[in-house]
């Protein structure tokens, strides 16, 4: 168990119960069934500071 830090401010509107029962989904399918929460973003401009998944992959040196 650890804290979950969000890069945006807002309200959690949905929690993925499947991940609670099967946490390995986060690693197995992070862009599909492994999502954790859905957030109603309070400040949409915060989204401009986020990396795309492609940019993040490049940043960490991962290759598909």
C-alpha positions as CSV (number, residue, x, y, z in Angstrom):
1,X,0.0,0.0,0.0
2,X,1.2,3.5,-0.9
3,X,-0.2,6.9,-1.5
4,X,-1.4,7.8,-5.0
5,X,-0.3,11.3,-6.1
6,X,-2.2,13.1,-8.8
7,X,-0.6,15.5,-11.2
8,X,-3.9,17.4,-11.5
9,X,-6.3,18.8,-8.9
10,X,-9.9,17.6,-8.9
11,X,-12.5,15.2,-7.6
12,X,-12.4,11.5,-7.8
13,X,-15.6,10.4,-9.5
14,X,-15.0,6.7,-10.0
15,X,-12.8,4.0,-8.6
16,X,-11.9,0.8,-10.5
17,X,-13.1,-1.9,-8.2
18,X,-11.4,-4.6,-10.4
19,X,-8.0,-3.2,-9.5
20,X,-8.8,-3.5,-5.8
21,X,-9.5,-7.2,-6.3
22,X,-6.7,-7.8,-8.8
23,X,-4.0,-5.1,-8.4
24,X,-1.7,-6.8,-11.0
25,X,-4.0,-5.3,-13.7
26,X,-2.1,-2.0,-13.2
27,X,1.0,-3.5,-14.6
28,X,-0.6,-6.0,-17.0
29,X,-3.0,-3.5,-18.7
30,X,-2.3,0.1,-17.6
31,X,-4.0,1.7,-20.6
32,X,-7.0,-0.6,-20.5
33,X,-8.4,-2.6,-17.6
34,X,-5.7,-1.4,-15.2
35,X,-6.9,2.2,-14.7
36,X,-7.2,3.2,-11.0
37,X,-9.4,6.3,-10.8
38,X,-11.4,8.8,-12.9
39,X,-11.0,12.4,-11.9
40,X,-13.2,15.4,-12.7
41,X,-10.4,17.9,-13.3
42,X,-10.7,21.2,-11.5
43,X,-8.1,23.2,-13.4
44,X,-8.0,22.1,-17.1
45,X,-4.8,24.1,-17.7
46,X,-2.9,21.6,-15.5
47,X,-3.4,19.0,-18.3
48,X,-1.1,21.1,-20.6
49,X,1.8,20.2,-18.3
50,X,1.4,16.4,-18.6
51,X,3.4,14.2,-20.9
52,X,1.7,12.0,-23.5
53,X,2.4,8.3,-23.2
54,X,4.7,8.5,-26.2
55,X,6.7,11.4,-24.6
56,X,6.9,9.5,-21.3
57,X,8.2,6.4,-23.1
58,X,10.8,8.5,-24.8
59,X,11.8,10.2,-21.5
60,X,12.4,6.9,-19.8
61,X,14.1,5.3,-22.8
62,X,11.5,2.6,-23.3
63,X,11.0,1.0,-26.7
64,X,7.9,-0.8,-27.8
